[in-house]
């Protein structure tokens, strides 16, 4: 009886999660392109470690929260490697993603094509401790007295980016998996749907060390609403930047950041909706990056020379 009820509860919850599931949203791609597409591994911001924390719908209890850790670097002449760990929580659902990336670059004098492939594991768990803590829950908690974990599942993503001059355009398929997700303690299974993402950005150099980078991003997949985002980032001398974007019809995204001494990067993003009360819908994301290359002796000497010239 206990196993039957466990299976029924998990099945209902898993189905609900399946129709809402997508790759966790982030906005640290303004400073870490590897989070936008795996093909950027080894082709931008090399030797940087990025750690970010994002909290969505801060006015709602048990709202989504995500922690990300990533690193990537060049490997040989045209290849790159990277890795990322993502811990995502939505209510009583917890997801862990661990992925390794390999990228390869084909280039001519004016064009580049970047290929990226990530492989890893994903595990989903249901935290019944919080579920039974709800005072409105009537079922005997003795029926299910522990968390339920899915078996580790193989996942991957695939991406391609085309670069010509200052134009970048690319597509990525994420959440690619083979077979169904199975829970260890229940006879239920589900298969998440593949998500896709298209992006394009163009870098426009301006006067007095200013750079403007407009961008568009389109995300889609089965059983969730397509999202179109248009935005722009303005940057001064690789030191300070700000960004503004519109996601969908009513979500405004603003952010700013700085490069502190070429060693530490800090970026903050904030979202609000024009159709939802501000005290209900607020998204915050803080990203901190550490440039490991900046700690080398050669880099420190170069930085000191640049600083002396600026004065």
N, C-alpha and C positions, 0 to 999 in steps of 0.2 A: 504493500500500500504506500509506504513511504517513497519507494522508488518511482511508483506511478505518478504521485503528486509532484515529486521533484521534476520528472520529465515534463509534465504538463506546464509547470511554472516556467521552467527554462525555455521550453518551446515557444511559449507566448512572448517572453521577454526577448528571446533571440530573434523572432520574427519582427518585433517592433524595432530592434536595433538594426536589422538587416536593411529595412526600407529607409533608414536614416543614415546609414553608414557611408562615409566618404573619408578620403585622406584628410587628416587634421589640418585645418586652415592655419596659415601663418602669414606674417608680413615682414619677417626679417630678411626677405630676399632683396630689400633695398640696400642691405649691406653684405648679404651672403647669397650670391646667385645660386650656389649649390642647393639651397633650400627650394629654389624655384624649379630647377631641372637637374637631374643627375648628370647630364652631359657636360655641365660646367665644372665637374670635378677635375682639378688639375689645370683649369683654364681661367680661373679668376680667384682672387683673394687666397692665393696658395699659402700653406703653412699657418692658416688661421684656425683656432679653435673657437667655436661659437656655442654659447649656452643661452637659451631663451626660456622665458616663462610667459604663458598666455592664459588669460582668464576671460571667458566670454559670458555675456548675460550676467553681469555681476549683481544685478538686482534680483536675481532668481536663485532660490536655494538649489543646491546640487547642480549648478551650472557647469558647462564644460571647462576643463582646464588642461593645459598641455605643457609638458617640459620636453625640450629638444637639446640634444648635444651632438655636434657634428665636427668633422675635420676632413680636409682633403688637401692633396698636394700633387704636383707633377711627378710623373714616373717615366724615366727615360726621356726620349725626345718628343714623342707625339702622344704619350699616354698619361693618364691620371688615375689616381686611386682615392677613395674616400670612404667614410663610414658615418653612420648616424644612428642614434638611439632616440626613440620617441616614446614617451609615456603619456597616454591620453586617458582622461577620465570624464565620463558623462553620467551623472547620477550614480547608480550602483554598478555601472559597467566600467571596467578598466581594460585598456588595450596597451600592449607593449609591442613595439616594432624595433627590431635590430637588423640593419641592412648594411652591406658592403657594396661599394660601387667601383666599376672599372669604366674608364672612358678612353676614347681614341679620337685623334684629330687628323683630318685630311685637309691640306691647305695648299693654295697656290699663291701667287703674288697678290691677288685681290680678294680671294674668297677662302672661307673655311667651312668645313662641315664637322660638327662634333657629334659623336655617338656616345650614349651612356647606357649602361645596364647595371641595375642594382638587384642583388639577391639577398634574401634574409628570411627571418622567421617572425611570426606574429602569434601572440597568445592573447585570448580574451578571457576575462574572469568576471564573475558576478558576485558582488559583495552582499551576501544575504544578511550580514550583521546590520548594515544600514537599512536594509529592506524591512527586517522585522522590528527595527527601532521605531518605525512609523506607528503612532498610536491608533491609526485607523485600520491597521491590518488585523484581520480576524483569525487567520489560519494558525493552527498550533505551531509555534516555532520549532518544536522538537522534531517536526517532520523533516526539516532541512536545517541542520545546525552548523553548517560550515560553508565557506566560499566554494564555488564551483568553477573550475578552470577548463578551458578548452585545451585540446592537445595542441602542441606547437605546430604551426602551419607554415608551409613554404609559400613565400610571396615574392614578387619581383616588380620592377618598373622598367620601362624602356623609353628612351627619349632621343630625339634628333634635333640639332640646332644648326641653322644656316646663318653664316655671318658674311656680310659684304660691307666693307668700310665700317661705318658707324651703326649699321642696321643689324639687329639680332632678331631672328624669328625661329620659333621652335614648337614642337609638340611633344607631349609626354603622356604615356599610358601608365597609370598607377593602379595599385591594388590588384595586380594580376596574380591569380592563384590557380592552383590545380586541385580539383576535388573539393569535397565539402569539409567544413569545420565540424569537428566532433567534440562533444563535452565528455569528460572522463566519467562523470557520475550519473549520466542520463543518456537515454536513447533518443537523442535529437541531433540534428545537423542542419547546417545552412551554408550557403556559398555567397560571399560578398560579391558585389558587382564591380566591374572595371570602371574606373573614372578616367576622364581625359582632360587635358589642359593644353591650351594654345596660348602662346605669348609672343609679343613683339615689342621691341624697344629701340629707340633711336637716340644717339648721343649727339647733342648740338653744342659745340664749343661757343662760348660767349666771350665778351671782352672782360678784361681785368680778372682773369683766372676763374671765371664762373662757367659752369657746365650745366646745361639743361637736358634732362632725359625723360621725354614723354614715353608712356607705355600703355599697352592694352593687354588684358588677360581674360580669357574665356574658359570657364570650367564647366564641365557637364558630366553626365552619367545617368544610369537608369534609376528611376524612382526618387530622384531629387531634382529640385529646380535648377536649371542652368543659371550660371552667374557670369555677368559681364562686368568687367572692371576697367575703367579708364583713369589714368593718373599721370603724375609727373613729379620728378625729383629735381631739385636745384641744389648744386653743390659749389662750395667755394674752396678752391685751393686744396682739395682732398682733405680738408680739415672739418668743415661744418656743412651740414645739409638739412634740408627739410623736404617733406613730400606731402602731397595732397591728392586724394583719389575719390572717385565715386564708384561704389559697388552696387550694381543693380539700380533701382530707381530711387532709393532713399537712404542708403548707408554711406555716411561720410567718413573717410579715413584720413587722419592727419598724423604726422610724425616728424621727429627731428632726431639728430644725432651728432656725434663729434668723434674725431680721431685724436685721442689724447697722447701726444708724444710719439705717434707712429707705433705704439705698442698695444694700447688698449682702445677698443672701439665700443662705443655705447650708443644704442638706438632705442627709441621709445615710440610706440604706435598707439593711437587711441581711435576707437570707432564709436559713432553714435548714429541713431536712426532718426529721420525727420518724422516718421509715422508712429514711433513707439516712445513712450515716456522715457526720459533720460535716466530716471532712477531705476528703470527696469532693464533697458538695453544699453550696456556699456561694455566695450571690449578693450582690454589693456594688454599690451605685450612689451616686455622689456628684454632686450638682447644685449649681451656682453660678449665681445670678441677679444681674443688674445692673439697677437701676431707673434708667433714663435720665432720667425726669421729676424724680427727686430732686436732680438736678444743676442744675436751673433756679434762678434767683434767688428766685422766689416760694416754691418748695418749701423752700429752705434757711432763709428767714425764718420760714416756718410751723413748721419743725422746731425752730428755736431757741426760738420762743415756747412750743411744747409742752414742751420740755425744762425751760424756766424755770418753768412752771406745776407740773411734777411735783416740783420741788425746793422 
